[in-house]
Each structure stands twice: as structure tokens, then as C-alpha cells.
Amino acid sequence: MEPFAYEKDCPGRQLLDRIGDAWSVLIVCSLADGDLRYTELAQRIPAVSPKMLTQTLRGLERDGLVTRTVHAVVPPRVDYALTALGRSLLGLVGGLLDWAETNITDVLKAREAYDSRI
């Protein structure tokens, strides 16, 4: 097997960086049950700043994982939804979340052990 090359400009790396980003994972999972408005997404992911939420949504839209629909009403309404491509990620990101929930106790113990050594 050849060594894994992870060049900075490699499209595969760029995509892995996108879908492996914590905010992207949380957004994809939040949209699993259907369309959400920007404010609803912000409420479901309270730790994300408005700037990071906007940047991440734009990146997901650019990569074809999320659609953005602007409704011509007052006040303006914008809905976000997963595309078919975005929905294909649900098994993967759901698996990551399941793994995190299953293993958080062991990770916290490892952190505590590590921190006690330094």
C-alpha cells in the first residue's frame, strides 16, 4: 500500500476538512429531520458564533451538501436543507456522534490521566 499523501490543495483533503469540521457535523445532524431557518440552527448549536455558522453554511452550500432557500417575505426568511448528497453523509456523521457518546467516559479518563502527568 502506498503512503497516504494529504497535499494541501488536494480536493479530497478539502472535502475531508469540510465534512470533518465539528460545525459541519453538527449542522448536518441538525438538518437530518428537515429544513431549518438560520435562527433555528443557531438555537440547536448554541456554541457556534454567527460568523462561524454563516461560514460553515456557505461552505456546505458550495460543496453541494446544503441548499439555501430565500423566501421573499418581510422579514426575510431563509431555510437550509440537506441535498441528496448531504443526506448521504448522515450515516457517517451519525456514526461519529454515536462513537463520541459511547466513548466520552474513556476519553475524559484519558484526558484526566494525561493532565495529571504534566
C-alpha positions in Angstrom: 0.0 0.0 0.0 1.3 3.4 -0.9 1.8 6.1 1.8 -1.1 8.4 2.2 -0.5 11.8 0.7 -2.5 14.6 2.1 -1.5 17.5 0.0 -2.9 20.9 1.0 -4.5 21.6 -2.4 -5.9 18.1 -2.9 -9.7 18.1 -3.4 -10.0 15.1 -1.3 -8.3 16.8 1.6 -10.5 19.9 1.2 -13.6 17.7 1.3 -12.4 15.8 4.3 -11.7 19.1 6.0 -15.2 20.3 5.3 -17.1 17.2 6.4 -14.8 16.5 9.4 -15.3 20.0 10.8 -17.2 19.9 14.1 -19.6 22.7 13.0 -20.3 20.9 9.7 -21.1 17.6 11.5 -23.5 19.4 13.9 -25.2 21.3 11.1 -25.7 18.1 9.0 -27.1 16.3 12.0 -29.4 19.2 12.8 -30.8 19.2 9.3 -31.4 15.4 9.4 -35.1 15.9 10.2 -35.8 18.6 7.7 -35.4 22.2 6.7 -34.4 24.8 9.4 -34.2 28.5 9.5 -30.9 30.2 10.3 -32.1 31.1 13.8 -33.3 27.5 14.4 -29.9 26.2 13.5 -28.3 28.8 15.8 -30.5 27.6 18.7 -29.7 24.0 18.1 -26.0 24.7 18.1 -25.6 27.4 20.7 -21.8 27.3 21.0 -21.3 28.3 17.3 -20.8 32.0 16.7 -22.9 33.7 14.0 -19.8 34.2 11.9 -18.8 30.5 12.0 -22.4 29.4 11.4 -22.6 31.5 8.3 -19.2 30.5 7.0 -19.9 26.8 7.6 -23.3 27.0 5.9 -21.7 28.8 2.9 -19.0 26.1 2.6 -21.6 23.3 2.9 -23.7 25.0 0.2 -20.7 25.5 -2.1 -19.9 21.8 -1.8 -23.4 20.8 -2.7 -24.3 19.4 0.7 -26.9 22.1 1.8 -29.4 24.2 -0.1 -30.3 27.7 0.9 -33.8 29.0 0.0 -34.6 32.7 0.4 -38.3 33.4 0.7 -39.5 36.9 -0.4 -41.3 37.8 2.7 -41.0 40.5 5.3 -39.0 39.9 7.4 -36.8 37.8 5.0 -36.8 34.1 5.7 -34.0 31.8 4.7 -34.3 28.0 5.0 -31.5 25.5 4.9 -31.9 21.8 3.9 -29.7 18.9 3.1 -29.3 17.9 -0.5 -29.3 14.3 -1.5 -25.5 14.4 -1.3 -25.7 15.9 2.2 -28.2 13.2 3.2 -25.7 10.6 2.1 -23.4 11.8 5.0 -26.0 11.1 7.7 -24.8 7.6 8.3 -21.2 8.7 8.7 -21.8 11.7 10.9 -24.4 9.8 12.9 -21.7 7.2 13.5 -19.3 9.8 14.7 -21.8 11.2 17.1 -22.6 7.6 18.3 -18.9 6.9 18.8 -18.4 10.1 20.8 -21.4 9.4 23.1 -20.2 5.8 23.6 -16.6 6.7 24.3 -16.8 10.0 26.1 -16.2 8.5 29.5 -13.0 6.8 28.3 -11.8 9.9 26.6 -12.4 12.0 29.8 -10.5 9.5 31.8 -7.6 9.6 29.3 -7.6 13.4 29.5 -7.5 13.4 33.2 -4.7 10.9 33.3 -2.7 12.9 30.7 -3.3 16.2 32.5 -2.2 14.7 35.9 1.2 13.9 34.3 2.0 17.4 33.1 
